[in-house]
């Protein structure tokens, strides 16, 4: 495996510690229309699986505080939730204490899940892949964890910058910066912007790993789609508009500005 998650894991523990608010900077959690879209996708996949085989066991990789775990459970799935943040894993353990349909898996290295001793009916990655350096290899390594006939789902990763229309890129980055100005911590923000303009980044800088997609031009959705087509009978790539600001989410949501993408792989081949 070459996705080298160690620095990402360290960042998760430093940036997403006790009391971290995932919703604040996460459009797919903050905006009802985006949250509902993902929840509907997951519910459909779980129900399709239950209709096919009578049960559904899903692994949600990087579950945060379990927002989408709740939707998976409500649809009837048994869920294994993984987290690389020790604080988030502890919170998930407390949240789901006493439930026999949830297993919380603290992934201390970012690769422990690959040693799991069973397969799943589905793998879910929400707002995860843009944090992984070698995300194509990472997804390829996840595929063997999916049973034949099972599904893969990802969402809320930024589209590949070089293929974006200029208006999409300007709108997404512009609305992000306007939102970011209201968040404070200007010294760190200015230092980050200067390093971006110089084309510099470092694996020891928290902001560079949290916004890793910015320094490598987003996520190549077409490469991920190609990888999944090798393993699933049906692969759907969907795009949509997403930004942190509720105002700009509503104001620009009806325009053709595909800033984020998701992938659905159905019926994994043997």
N, C-alpha and C positions, 0 to 999 in steps of 0.2 A: 504494500500500500504506500502511495507516495503523496497523499494529500496533506501530510505533516500538520496535524491539528494542535500540536503542543502549545504554540503561542496563542492560538485562538482560545484554548482552554484556560490559559493563564489570564487572558483578557476577560473572559466570562466571569472568572472569580473576582477580578479586581473591579470591573465595571458594573457587574450585576450582582452585587452583594446584598446583604440583608437590608430590606426596606426599599430596594430598587423598584421603580414604577415602570413596568414594561409598556403600559398604555400610552404614556406621555409622548413618546417619540415613535410610536408604531401605528401608522395609519390603518392597518388591517384590524387592529384592536380598538382604535379610537373611533373610527367612523362606522356607524351602523350598517351602511350599504355594503362596505367591503367585508365587514365581519359576517354579514348575512350571506354574501356570495360564497365565501369559503365554507361557512357552516352548511349551506345547501349542498355544495359539492360533496362534502364529507358524509353528510347524511345519506345522500343518494348512493355513494359507493358502499357504505356499510349495509344499507338495505338491499342493494343488488347482491352483495355477498351472502347475506343471510337467506335471501330467496334462493340462491344457488346451492348452498351447502348446509344451511340451518344454524350457522354461527359465524362470528367474525372476530378475529383477534388482530388488533392493529398496534403497530409500534409508532409512536409519535416522537420523532427525534428532535431534541431541543424544545421541550414543551413550555418553557417559561414558567408561568404560573397556572397553566392548565386551562386556558380559555377554550381551546379547541378540543381538549380532552373531554370537557363537559359535553360538547356537541356530539362527539363520538359515542360517549356513554349513553346519552339520551337516545341515540339512534339504535342502541342495542349492542354495541361492540364491547368486547373485553379489551382493555388498553394497557400496554406497557409504555410508560412515559419515561423518556431519558432526559437528563440534564447534565451539562458540564459545569454549571454553577452550583457549588456546594450549598449556598444559601437557598437557591431556588429548589434544589432537590429536597432540602429539609422542609421547605414550605409545602411542596407537593406531598411529601410524606404525611405531614400534618393534615393537609386538606383532605386527602383520600384515606385517612386512617379508618380502619374497620371495614373497608370495602374489599370484597373478594374478587371484584372484576377489574381491579387496578393494581398494577405492579409499578413501583417507582424504582428506576434504575439510575443510580449516580454513575455517570460515565466520566471517570476521573482523568482519562487520557484523551478523550475524544475518539478513541478507537475501540473501547471496551465492548461496545455493542456488536462489533463484528465477530466477537467470540461467543455470542449468545447461542445457547444449545438448542434452539428451536426456530422454526420458520414462522412467518406471520402471513395473515391474509392480505395485509396492506401495510405500506410504509407511508408516513406523513411527515413532510418537512415544510413548516410554515416560517417564512422569513429566516431561513437558515443557510441556504446554499451560498449567498453572497458573503458569508463569513468564512467560508472554507477556501483555502488557497487553491487546491486542485479539485474543484467541485465536480468535474466530469468523472475523474477517477473515483471520487467519493461516492457518487451515485452508482457507478458501476460496481463498487464494492458492496453497496446496499442491496443490489438486485438479488443475490443468492439468498438473502434473508426472506424473500417473498416466495410463498408457495406457488407452484404452477396454478394458473388461473387467477392469481391475486392481482393487486393493484399497487401503483405508486402515485403519490400526489405531492406536488409542491406548489407554493404560491408566494407572492410578495417578494420577488427578487427583481432587481432593476434590469431593464432591457439593455442590450449591448449598445454602448454609446455610439460607436462608429456607424451603426445601421439606423440610428434614430434620425427622424426628420429634425431639422434644426429647431423648429418651433416646439417640438416635444422636449428637447434637451433644455432649451432656454426656459420654458415654462416650469419644468421640474426643478432645475437647479435654482432658478430665480425664486420660486415660492418656498423652496427649502431654506434659502438664505434669509428671506424675510421672516420666516418662522424662527430660524436660529437666532436672529438678532434679539428676539424677545426672551431668550432662554438664559441670558447672562453669560458669565465666564468668558468675557471678551478677550482677555489675555491669551488663554488657550486657543480660542477661536481664531484670533489674528495670527498666532504662530502657525497654526495648522494651515491657514490660507496661504501664508508666505511659502511654506514648504510645498504646498500643492502647485503654486505658480512656478516654483523651481523644478518641479517634477521629482521631488524627494519624498521618500517614505522609509519607515523603519519598522521592523518587526517587534521592536521593544516599545513603540509608542502606542498607547492605548487607542487614541483617536484614529490612528492609521489602520488598526485592525478592526475596530468597530465600524469604520467606514471603508473597509478594504476594497469594496467595489468601486469606490471613487478613484482610487489610484490605479486601477487596472481596467477602467472603461466599462464598468457594469459587469453583467454576466452574459456569456454567449449562449443564449437560449437555443440557437440552432444546433450547436454542438451537443447540448443536453438532449434535445429532441432526437438527434441522430443516434446517440447512445441508447436511449430508451427504445427506439424502433428495432434495435437488435434483440430486445428481450420481451417485448409486449406486442400483442396482436394489433392493438388499437392505441394510438398515441394522439392526444389532443394538446395543442399549444394555444393558450388564450392570453390576450393582453388587455390591459386596462389602465386607467389613470389613477394615480395615487400620490398624495402629498400630505405632509403633517398638518397643515392648517385646515380646520373645518371650513373656513370661508372659501379658500381656493379649491378645496375638494368639491364643494357644491357648485362654485362658479364655473369651473372648468371641466367638471365631470362629464358633461354631455358633448364635449368636443373630442375630436379624434386625436388624442394625445396618449399613445400607448407607452407609458413610462415603466410599468411593471408587467411581469408575466407569471404564468403558472403552467404546469404540465400535469396531465392526467394520463397515466399508462394503465390500460385495462388488459386483463387476461395474460398474465405472464406465461410465456411459452416454456415448455419443459427443457 
